[in-house]
Amino acid sequence: MRKLENSELERLSVEGFKAVEKTPLIVVLDNIRSLNNIGSVFRTSDAFRIEKIYLCGITARPPHKDIQKTALGSTESVDWTYAESTLEIVQELQADNVQVLSIEQAENATMLHKFTPKANTTYALVFGNEVKGVSQEVVNLSDQVIEIPQYGTKHSLNISVSCGVVLWDLFSKLD
């Protein structure tokens, strides 16, 4: 096997990305502290052609060199908006018939591998702060809570890893 050169990958241009049909997934970042995590979420969101990212609360916004370091230009391709209040964004999305899923460990959460997305439905996935997770107020408003099963000694995954796991899972189920 031979590794492919970047020129052989036939990736979209930024203009092509903006014009192509998107996966019916929206990412909501609820008070993310790490700029590297934010950049990684942009890059993963680009990979799976998500519709949009909402950066909420203390979550930093592009342009910033520490976001760009991991985003590698995906802040230009993926649509994003800043909002002070995650709660307000959740309510706006629900008013637009978007199903809001908090990615969190909670009572009665659905395990990711047991979640089946519905056809013709847009989902907003809320990822929370590196220490506190998704705020309880947002969990309370969510249509559903999805949990990533974990079998080791630690209680959580890095937010950018969680985003990659969930986006890949839902993307593959929607395909």
Secondary structure, DSSP 8 states (H G I E B T S, - for coil): -----GGGS----HHHHHHS--EEEEEEEES---HHHHHHHHHHHHHTTEEEEEEETT---SS-HHHHHHHTTHHHHS-EEEES-HHHHHHHHHHTT-EEEEES--TT-EEGGG----TT--EEEEEEBTTTBS-HHHHHH-SEEEE----SS-S---HHHHHHHHHHHHHHHH-
